[in-house]
Amino acid sequence: ISVVGTTLRATTAVDGRFSIRDVPADTITLRVTMIGYAPTTVTGVVVLAGEVTEQDVALSGLAVELQELTITAAAAQGSVDAALDEQRNSVAIVNAISAEQISRSSDGDAASAVQRVSGATVQDGKYVFVRGLGDRYTTASLNGARIPSPEPERKVVPLDLFPSSLLSGITTSKTFTPDQSGDFAGASVNIKTREFSGERFLAFSASSGYNDAVTGKFHVSAPRSDRDWLALGAGSRSLPTPVRTTDFSQSLPSSEANALVRSFRNRWSPIARDGLANGGFGATLGGNLPTGGTGISYLVSGTYSTTQEIRSNQQRSLAAALQGAEAEEIDRFEGSTGRNSVLWGGITNPSTTLGSHTKLSLNNTYNRTMDNEGRRETGFSENLAIPLRIERLRYVERNVRSSQLALLHTLGGGRHTLEWGVTSSGVTRQEPDRSEIVYSIDEQGRATWFGFSNEAAVRTFADLDEDAFEANANWQVALGAIGSGASLRFGGLHRRVDRDATNQSFSISLTRPLPEDAAEAAPEEIFDGRFTGVDDSFFRVVPLAAGGSYTASDRLTAGYAMISLPISSRLDLFGGARFERSTVEVRSLSSAGEPSLADPEFNDILPSLALTWRLNDNMNIRASATQTLSRPEYRELSPILFREVIGFDNVRGNADLQRALIRNYDIRWEFYPGRGELLSIGLFAKDFDNPIERIYQGTSGTRIITFVNARGANNYGVELEGRKSLSFVAPSLQSLSIFTNATFMKSEIQIDPASGSVTNSERKMVGQAPYVINAGLGWTHPTSEASATVLFNRVGERITDAGELPLPDVVEKPRNVLDLSLRLPIFSMMSARIDAKNILDAPYKIMQGGVVRERYLAGRVFNVGFTWRQ
């Protein structure tokens, strides 16, 4: 790289970065040359005195002969242009979201951001569904390495763990290539953290927010401990030592039962408090340490936020077929749930180049969350034929950590590229001391503790720890002339995952009535010790049968080879295959001490074939055919009865589950009419063998959920995507752009009648919506950083649970979501942002036939923030 007309020049490092010092303040021209690429001249580069000028340069592959080409600068990393370039140049069908897009939205975490991808929906604010397929068909990686799951019932990764301020982009690959793990069918989501961009900087940010349903209003909430604000409150809620060490196989004397009751934390009731404002702050530092050579680049960033939410006007009920097949409402309860949440985390990402051929990077990420929730509801129990009041306290703490060492070597003048890396990661999820207490209500409105039921007072303790280690290596060699596009790539991976999960529930009930009127007291009075004296014998403490623990040991070894081959100047062929060997061992122990073992082993070859036809420089047609798989999740293989930590259903696993094989077919037309613009139309189809499905099993008494391999399933649809400047309407509208994506899809699954399922044998797949629509309008100021974005989202009616015959399926109804974001520069180093989320505040509604299973309002959220950067 040389400055034309001077003797100033430099050679890039392996990652393409370069630095030229002592350049005079002026408008200069750069000339860039590289073997196998056309020499490139970049004109009009403005260098200001005392400032760092960044310049990215795109090189064109040399087709026939060397020629000189004058171009404008390409987009910087993290921009919309860079995201579209990644999408345009990828072998697979991908969608990329840039840091620029995220920053111009109101999205506070990766889950909110990824729902802007065509065909993607987010359930419960954290779990990603793509192309109508459940979360089991979507995988998540951090900087290319798989993330462990903190969820006890599944291996899904909740993307709300990752603050958007720490991200440089999110890529969703909808087509399998052999250098990816093959256990997805919806999408493989790769979350990329920020890196040093070349210019030293220091930035601080702060924000405050208002929820019109919570802030400044008296609402239901949960008691707090001293360290909840740091998401470190689980220690004060841990399982008491006397309970952990008690042998419940023997009948307990009254003295021991009383001691156990006293050992539990005496917190049962939600409290009422004034809602506080949401808030957050962050800091980021990037630079380069001069240690000789190119030095050590680094980026350190941290963020903290706290929010308050409420589910007001909350309604939940069950449906029953009391007369015929029509769903009728039973067990209707109304109330509200208040939640206080904390999310904090940080990244430390140093990197350096060793000589001119090797780049070494170390990416470290740590994020932690806390949700402290209180719920109070009243309603009527059809089974007991009495009104009830139910109160619940729930505290959930999660953290995820990842350390990744990666090296990139270029050898043989760029003909060979070697990448290898090792990643150590882990997650924990603690849900300590969830309490549920039930009071009956008489005709005079008096509430009395319902103490003779096993469900009258329950304490639940759930813990999960998962550690993972991954090592991978990839070698790519150019075939023919460098830059011709022909290459051979092969590599391998080994991943080790170990999980330890426990879920224990304990019931406190009465053996004889409390003294007169004592049962009408608050639970904190009933359990404060006044009825657990030396001579008292009122209480019984027993573990509930639906619970236990399991450990999982998961080993995956994989190898692959693939080739990219230009058939002509316009047509590229890509093909390859991946071999995966998976061994899993799940050991379970029920609350009654019953052990079980499931140890499936799967060996699979997964082929991939793709064609890219470049109709011209701005238009592609892609087609692909691949095979992927979906393996049983750990909890699904455990045949003991559990009460779900999240869903509260009684669930029994199936040790005989087989992995599902999925054949995937895609074709897409893409047109890039201008910088930052895209039009595309895609068709997709998927055919499943042995898909794993969650069903209700016909039993006498308690309803039980289990898992079976269905006979088969299919899923197909069309995806539309567009991003276009409005300058074609009038030149004065150059600063306005519209963008939208829409997916229309359909699926069908066939359940074997011999499986014992009492759900519909032919229906849509759980989680599949008939359509997903995202749309937006953006404005950017031509000479400043001012911008405005309006975003709209709507997801069609989708099944959340298969209905128990003769009842219909349980579905989530569509709702319209509208968000607005403004970015305003105040002066050279200060900018402001204003966000409005959930402006329409449409109700969340879950229906089963004509019965409202669940309904609530979340409230509108308004945030104002400031950023200072030097």
N, C-alpha and C positions, 0 to 999 in steps of 0.2 A: 504494500500500500504506500503510495507516494503522493506528496503534495506537488502538483504540477507547477513548474517554474522555480522549484527550490530543490535543495538537496535533502529535504526532510522525508524520511520514509520509515516504515516499521513492518514487522512480520507478525501475523496473528498467532495467538496461542491455539491449542487444539480445540477450544470451544468457540473459536472465531472472533474473540475479542482482541482489540488492539489499542494502543495508546501512542500518540505522537505529541511530544512536548515542544514548547517554545515556538508554537505556530504564531506568526504575527496576526494581529487583529485586522481582519479583512474578509472579503468574500473570496473563497478559494475553490479550487477544483481538485478532486481526488481521483486517482487512477488506481484501479484494483485489478490484479492479475492472479490467476491460479491455474495450475496445470489441469486440463480437462474442461475448463470453463472459458467462456468468451470474456476477453478483457472488458472491464466496465469503467466508465467515466461518470462521476457524479459531480454535477456543476451546481453553483449557487449555494455552497455551504458557507454559512455566516459564522465567523469566529469573533467573539466579543472579548475585549481585554479583561483578564482576571477571572474569566468564567470557563467552565468545562462545556464543550460542545459535543453532544452525542450524535452519531451518524451511523445508521444501519444501512447495509448494502446487500442487495439481492443479486446473486450471480446466476446467469443462464447457462445450462449445459451446452457443451460444444457439440453441435450436430454434424457438420460437414467440414467447415473451415473456420479459421479464426476470423473474428470481425470485431470492430469496435462498436459499443452500444452505449448510448447516453440515456440514463433513466433518472427518475426521481427516487427519493429515499423510500425504503420500505418501512412498514410500521414497527414500532418498538414492541418488545416482549410484553404480553399482557394486554395489548390493544385489541379492538374489534378486528382490525386488519390481520393481526397475527393469528387470531382464532380462526378466521376464515381461511387463511393460508394453510393452517394445519388441517382443516377440514377438506380443503381442495386437494392437498398433496398426499393425503393419507391413502394407503392401499385399501383400508377398510372403510365402511360407511360409518362416519363419526359425526358427532355434534360437539362443538367446543364453545365454552362460555369463558370470556376473558375477564381479567381483573377490572378492565375498564367498564364492561357491561355490569359487573357486580357492583362496582362503586357508584354507578348511576341508578341503581335500584334501591329499594328499601330492604333488600334481603340481608338479614343479619347473620345467617349461617349457611353452610353448604346445602342443607336440605331445602331451604327456601330458594336458593339460586338454581338448583338442578331442576326444579319444577318448571323452569322456563324452557327446558329442552323439549323438542317435539316428541309427543307420545309419552312423556314422563308425568307421573302424578306422585304426590307425597301423602302418605297416610299417617295420621296422628302427629303431623308436623315433623316427622323424622324418617319414616320408612319409604323407600323409593320403589315405585312400580313403573315399569317401562313396557310400552306396547301392550298394556292390559295384562301383563304377567305379574304374578305375586312376587313378593320380596325374595323368595327362594331362588328366583331366576335372575337376580341382579347381584353383582359382586362389587365390592368397593376396595380401592387401593389408595395408598398414600405415597406419592412420588414413585409409583410403579410397583410397590410392595403391598401385599395383601394386609388388610387391617383385621385384627381379631375382633370378635363380637362380644359386647357386654350384655347381650340379651340371653336370659336363662332358657327360653323355650326355642330359640332359633339362632342361626348363625349370621343373621342380618346385622349390618352395621348402621346404627342410627346416625344420620349425617348432621343432626343438630349439634353433635359434639364439636364441630369445626367452625370457629368464627370466621366470617367472610373476610375480615380485615387481615387475616394471615394468609390468604390464598392468592396465587397468581393466575389461577384458572382451573376449570373443571372440564375434562374430556369424557364424553360418553361414547364408547365404541359399541355399535350395534351389530357389527359383523366380526365373527371370530377369525383371528389369524393364529397360526401355530406358535407364535412367540408369546401368546397370552394363555393364561390358565383357561381350560375349556369348560368350566362349570358355570356357564351362564347361557341364557337364551334371550333375556330382555336387553340387558346392556351390561358392560363392564365399565364402571365409573372410576376414573382416576382423578384424585384430588391432588393438585400441585401447590406446594407452599412457595412463598415468595423467595427470591434470590436477590443478591446485590446486582443493581442495574448498571453500575459503572461510575456513578457520581456520588461522592460522599454526601450524606444528608442526615438530618435529625428531625424527627417529626413527633408532635404530641397531638392527641385528639381527646375531646371530651364531649359528652352528649347527655341530654336529659329528655325524658319522655312523659307523656300523659296518656292514660287509658281512660276513656270517658265512662267506663263501667266500674272502675276501681279507684282511680286517683282522687283523693279527697273525700271518698265516700266510706261509710261504715259497712264492712263486709265480713263474711266468714273467712277465717284464716286458721293457721296452725300455730301452736306455741313454738318458740324458737329457742335454740341453745346458743351458747356464747360463740361457737365457732361455725355456725351455719353460714355466715357471710363469706367464709373462706371455702365453703363446700367441704368442711372437715368435721361435720357434726355427727358422723356415724358412730364415733367412739363412745359418746355419751348415751347412745341408744343400743349398745351391743347386748347380745344374749347374756343374761345373768349367769354367773358361774354356778350357783346352786341348781339352776334349771339344766344347764349343759351337762352336769355330772350326775344327775339323778337317774336311777334305774327305774323306768316307768313300767317295766314288765311285772313288777310286784305292786300290790295295793299299798298306797301310802297312808301312814298314820296321819291324824289331824295336825299334829305338831309340824310334821314335814310339809304337808300341804300349805299350812299357814306361812311357813318360812318361804315357800316358793311364791306365794301371792305377794308377800312383802318385798321380795327381791325384784319384782317387775317395777319398771319406772311408772310412777303413778300419774300418767298422762293419758287421758281418754277423750276429752272433749275439745272440739274446735273452739276458738275464741273469736270475738268480734273486735276489729281494729280499723282505724282509719287507713285508707290506702295511700301509700307513699308514691312519689314519682319514680319512674324508671330512670336508670342512670348508667353511665359507663365511661371508661377512659382507656387510652392506649398510648404506647410509645414505641417508636421504631428508630433504630440506628443502623446505618449502612456505611461501609467504608472499606479501605484497603490498608493493611499494615505493610509498610515497606521492609521486607525481610530479604531482599535480594531477588533478582529475577522479576517476576510479575507480582510478587508479594502474596499476601493472603487476603482475599476478599471475604467480607463477612456481612451478615445481616442478622440483627437481633431484634425481636419484636415481641411485645406482650400486650394483652388486652384483658379487660375485666368489665363485666356488665351484670346488672341485676334488674329483674323485671317482676312485676306483679300482674297476675291474670285472674280472671274470675269467669266461671261458667254460670251465668245468671239465668233465671227462669228455666232451670234445669229440670228436665222430665225424663224418667226412664220407666220402662214397664216390660213385661213379658207378653208373649202371645200364646194362645192355646186354642185348639180346635174343640171347643166345648159342645158345639152342635154342628155336625157336618164338617166340611173342610174350610169354612170361613174362619179367618183369624179373629179372635176376640181378645180384648185387652184384659190382662190380669196383673196383679201385683204392681199397681201404678204408684210411683213415688215421685215427689217433687221437692226441690230444694236448690242448693247452690254449692259450688266447690270453689275455694280460693287457693291460689298457688303462688308461692314466692320462689323464684328461680335465680340461680347464680351460675354464670359461665365465665371461666377465666382460663387463660392458656398463653403459650408462647412458643416461639421457634428460635433456634440458634443455628444458623446455616453458614459455616465457613467453607471456603473452597480455595484452591490454588492450582497453578499449572506447574508441572515438573518438566522443565525444558519446553520444547515447542510441540511435543507429541502426546503429552499425558495430562489429563485433568483429574484432580482428586477433590472430592466433595464429601462433606459430612452434614447430613440433615437431621436435626433433632427437633422433635415436636412433643409437647405435653399439653393436654387440655383436661379440664375438670369441670363437672357440672353438679348442681344440687337442685332438687325439686322438693319443696316442703309444702304439703297439701293437707287441707282440712275440708271435710264434707259433712253437711247436715241435711237430712232429708226425712220427710214423713210420707206415709202412704198406708195402703191396706194390703195385708197378706191374705190372699184367697185361701191358701192351704190352712192357715191358722184361724181364719175368719175374724181377725182383730186388726185394728189400726196399730202401726208401729212407728217408732222414731229410730233411725239408724244414724250413728255418728262414726266417722272414720278419720284417723290421722295416718298419714303416709309420708315417709321420707325416703328419697332415692338419691344415692350418690354414685356418680360414675367418673372414671378417668381413663384416658387412653394415652399411651406413650409410644414413641417410635424413635429409634436411632438407626440411621442408614449410612453406611460407608459405601461409596461408589467410585469406581475408576473408569475412565475412558481413555483408551490408547488408539492412536492412529499410526499405522506402520506402512512401510513400502510406498512412501510418497502419497498416502491417502488411499491406497488400494485395499488395505486391510483395516478393519475397525474391530477392536476388542472391548467389550463392556463387561464388567463384573461387579457384583455388589453383595453385601451381606446386610441383613436387617434383623434387629432384635426389637420386638414390640410386645406390648401387653395391655390388658384392660382389666378393670375391676368394676363390679357393680354391687353395691350394698344397699339392701332395703331392710334396715333394722327396725324391729319393734313397730310394725304396722299394727294399729289397734282398731278393733271394730266392736262396738257395743250397741245392744238393742234394748229399747224400752217399749213396753206396751202402753197404749193410751186408752183410758176408759171413757165412758160416755160423758163424764164431767170434765174431760180433758186432762186428767191427772196422768202423769207418766210414771210407770213403775218398771224397775229393772226386770227384764224377762229372764230371770236367773236360773230357771230349771231346764233351759235348752243348752245343748252343746255349742250353739252359735251365739249365745247371749253375750259372751265376752271372749274375744279371740285375740291373741298376740301372735304375729307371724314374723319370722326372721329368715331372710333370704340373702345369700352371698354367692358371688361368682368371681372366680379368678381365672384368667386365661393368658397364657404366655405363648409366644410364637417366635420361631427363628427361621429365617429364609436365606438361602444362598443361591445365586444364579450367575450364569455366565453366557454371553452371546458373542459369536464371532460372525462378522460379515466381510465378504470378499467381493470386490468388483470383478465382473466378468467382462472381458473385452476392454475397450477404451474407458478410462476413468471418466465418469460423467455421462456415460451412455445410458445409464438406468438399469443395466443388467447386473444382478448380484445374487449371491448365494449366502444364506444366513442359516446358522444352526446354533443350538445351545441346549442348556439343561437347567433344571431347577430342583432343589430339595427343600421342602417345607415341613417343619415339625410344630405341631400345636398340642398343647396340654391344657385341659380345662378341669376345674374342680368347682362343682355347684352344689349348694345345699338349700333346702327349703323346709323349714320346720314351723308348724302351727300348733299352738297350745290353747286349749279351751279351759276357761275358769267358769265353773257353774256352782249352783247351790246343792247341798245335800239335805238341807232343811231350811224352812223359811227364816228370813232375818226378823229381828224384833219389829214390832208394829211400826208401820210407816217408814222404816229405815230404807226399804227398797225404793222409795220415792226420792231419796237423796241423790245428789250428783255423784257420778262414779268416783270422782276424786275423794269423796267422803266415804263411800262404801269401802274403798280399798286403801284408806289411809292408816290402817292398823287397828282401828277400833273394834273390828270383828275378827281379828286374828290373834287374840290373846292366848295365854296358856290353856285356858279352859274352853276355848271356842272350837267349834267343829262345824262351821257353816260351809266351807268351800271344798271343792274337788278340782284338781288340776290334772289334765290328761292331754297327751299329744293326739292330734287328729290323724286319722288313718291316711288321708290323702297327703302324702309328703315324703320326704326322704332326701337322699343325696345321690349324686353320680359323678364319676370321673370319666374323662374322655382322653384318649391318646390317638392322635391323628397324624399319619405320615403320608406324604405325597412326594413321589419321585417322578420327574417328567423329562423328556427329551424331544427335540423337534428338529426338522429341517424344512426349509422353504426357499423357493427361488422366485425372483422377479425377472421377467424376460420380455423385452420389447419385441413384439412380432413385426411391427412396422413403425413408422414414425408417429403413427396415431394410435396404435393399439398395443396395450401392455397386458401380458399374461402373468398371473401370480398364482402359485400353488404350493402346497406342502402338507405335512401331516404332523401330528403331535401324539406321542405315547404318554399315557398317564397311568401310574400304578398307585392305588390308594389302599391303605390299610387303616382300619379304625377299630378301636377297642373301647367299648362303653361298659363300665361296671357300675351297677346301681344297687342301692340299699334302701329298702322301704323303711317307713317309720316303725314297722313291726319287726325289723331286722331281717327281712327276706332279701337275699342277694340275687342278682341276675347278671348275665353277661351277653353282650352282642358284639361280634367281631367280624363284620363283613370285609371282604377284599374284592376290589374291582380293578380290572386291567382293560384299558380301552385305547383304541387308535382313533384319532379324531382328524378327518381330512378337511381341507379347505381349498377352494378353487375360486378365483376371482378374475374378472376382465375389466379393464378400463379403456374406453374408447373416447379419445379426445377429438370431438368433432371439429373444434378449432381451439384457439388459445384460451377461450373463455367458457368453453362448454364441454362437459363430460357426460358420458353414460357409463354407469357402473353396474355390474351384475356379479352375483356371488352365490355359491352353494356350499354350505358347511354342515358339519355335524358337531353338536356339543352334548353336554349331559348335565344332570342334576342329581346329586347324591343325597341320601337321607341325612337329616340333621341329627345331632347327638341325642337330643331329647326324644326324637321320634323313634329311636331304636331301643329305648328303655321300656321294658314291658310292665313296669310297676305303675301303680296308680298315683298320679300327682295332682295336686290342686295348683292350677297355673298361678304364677306370681303376678302376671299382668292381666290375664283375662278372667281369672277366678273359676274357670270351668274345671271339671274333673277329667283328666286326660290320662290315657294309657297308651304307651308306645307299642311298636310292632317290630320285633327283632328280625322278622323275615322280609322286611322291605328291600326292594331292589332299586338300583339307580335307574333313572329315566334317561332315555336317549332322545335327542331332539334334532330333527333335520330342518335347517334354516335356509330360506331362499329370499334373496333381495335383488331388486333392480331399481336404480335411481338415475334420473336425469338432473344435471346441475348446470346452472348458468350463472356466471359471475359478470354482470353487465358493467360494473365499475368498482372503484375502490370502496370496500366496505359494503358491497351489495351482493345479494344472492337470491336466486329463484331456484326451487327444486321441487320435484315430484317423485315420490318413491312408493313402490309396492313391496309388501313383505308377506311371507307365508311361513308357518311353522307346523311341523307334524310331530307329535309326541308319541313315544312308546313307553308304556308303564309310568305315566306321570303320577307323582305322589300327591294325594289329595286328603284333606282333613274332612272327616265325616262324623256324623252322629251314629252311634252303634245301638241297635235295638237290644235293650236289656230290660229286665224287670227292676223297678225301683229307680235308683239314681241314674240320671242321664250321663252317659260317658262319651267322650270324644276320643277317636283313635285315628290312625293313618293307614291308608291302603294304597296299593298300586292300581290305578284305574286302567281300564282296557286301552284307552288312547284318548287323544285330544288333538284339536287343531286350532290355530290362531292365525288370522290374516287381516290385512288392512292396507290403508293408503296413508301416506304422510305428505303434507304440503308445507313448504317453508318459504318465506320471502323476507327480504330486507332491502329497502329501496329508498333512495333520496327522492324528495318531491320536486327536485329541480326540473324534472321532465314536464311538470305542470306549469311552472313559471320559474325563471332564474332566481327570483326573489325568495323562493322557498328552498334554496340550497341548504339551509341550516336545519330543515325539517326532514325527518326520515320516518317511515313506517316499517314495522316488522311484525311478523305473525308466523305462527306455525299451528297446524291443525292435524290431528290424527283421527282417522275413523277406522274402527276395527270391530272384529267379531270373533268369538271363540265358542267352542263346544267341547264338552268332556263327557266320556261315557264310563260310568261306574259299573263294575261287575255286580249283578244282583246277588251273587253268592258271597259277597264280601261282608254281608250283615249290615250294610248301610241302610239307614232309614231316611236318607236324603234323596233328592231327585236323581235318577240314574242318568239323565241327559239334561244338561244345563250349561250355562256359561261358566267359565272358570272363575274361581273366587278372585276378586280384585280387578276383574276386567270391566272397563268402562267402554261404552260404545263410541265415545268421542272424547277428545281432550283439545281444548282451544286456548292458545295464548296469543295475545295481541298487544301492541304497544305503539306509542307515538313518542318520538324523541326530538329534542331541539338542542343544538349546540351552537354557542356563539362562535363566529368565525375567527375572532382574534383573542378571545380569553377562554378561561376554563369554565365559564358559566354553562349550565346545561339543565334541562328539565326532561323528565321521563314519566309517562303514564303507562301503567301495565295492567292488563286485564287477564283473568284466568277463569276458566269454567271447565269442570269435569263432569261427564255424563253419569247417569245412575250406574252404580257398580255394586256387585255382591260383596258384602263383608263376611257373611257366614251362610253356608248352605242350610236351607230350612229343613227342619225335621218333619217328615211327612205326617199328615197331609198338609202341613203349613207351607206357605210360599217361602222363598229365600229372603234373607235379611239384606236390605240394600241401603246404601248411602245415597241420599237425594242430591241432585245437582245444586250448586250454589255459585253465585257470581262474586268474584273477588276483584276489587279495584284498588290499586296502590298508586301513589304519586311521590316523586322524588325531585327535589331541586338542589342544584349545586351552585353556589354563588361565591366568586372571589371577592374578598373585602379589600385587601391590599396585597402586595407582592408575596408576603409570607403567610397570609392568613386567608382561610376560606371557610364558608359555612355550608351546612347542609340541612335541609328540611324534608322530613319524610312523613307521609300519611299512609298508614296501612289499614287494610280491611275497612275502607271508607263506607262501603255499603252495609257492613255488619249483617250480612244475610245469615239466617240461623243455620247451624249444623243440625241435620235431621237424619236419623236412622229409622227406617220403616220396615215392617213386616206385614205385607198386605195393607190393611187400613189401620194397623196399630203402630203408634209412635213408640218405637223401642227406646230412643234417646233423642233429646232435643235440648239445645242450649244456645245462648248468645255469648260471644267472646269479647265484644266491645271494639271500638275504634282506637287506634294507637297513633299518636302524633309525637314525633321526635325532632329535636333541634340539636345540632352538633357543630363544633368548631374544630378546625385543624390548623396547626401552626407547623410550618416546614421551613427548615433552613438548609 
